[in-house]
């Protein structure tokens, strides 16, 4: 069973809720998942000694062990931690899927540009809806089997 790392902002209820919707779609497509605010040290109390380093090491390890990264890219700008996770995953040769359902447009130089080109060109697929994400992941899982 393929394993997915779910990347995205997690600093308010709305961000976590949408990350959880992505996670649900990914699991329904047949993947196991690592969702940092549910499965990792992100859920821990912030006053634990060394918690920042533990979060960092755990998330890096989770990316290293995943088959695919699915990233929530919504917002006026992509969350900086999510951008880092995509860049690290790209450098490690991970399959990366972005989810961008935001209607707002970003300043773009090229007609088909939706995101910053460094992010967009790191993606294997950009889903513009959860339905599109589900269809893409089902096909990806079939192709990997």
C-alpha positions, 0 to 999 in steps of 0.5 A: 500500500503506498504511503503519503505525506500530507503537507500543508499549513496547520495553524488554524482550524480551517487549515487543519480541517482542509488538510484533513479533507485531503487526508480523507481523499488520499486514504479513500484512494488506498494510501496510508498517510502521515498527517503531521498535526494528527500523527506527529509531534506537532500535536505535542505541547510546545514547552517540551524540551527540544520539541522544535528539533523533534518536529523537524526530524520527525517530519523529515523522516516521514518525507523520507519514508513516503512514496508521495507528498500531497500538499495543500497549496491554498492561500494568497501565498503557499505556506513556507513550511509546505514549500520547504517540504515540497522542495525537500521532497523534490530533491529526494525524488518524491512524487509530488501532488499539489492541491490548489482550489483557491480562486484567487489568482497570483501574479504570474508571468506565464499564461498557464502559471498558477503558482510560483514556478519553482513550486509548480514545476516541482509538481507531478500534478496540480489538482484544482479540486478534491474530486480531481485529486481522488481521480488522480490518486486512484490512477497513480495507485493503479499505475504503481501496482 
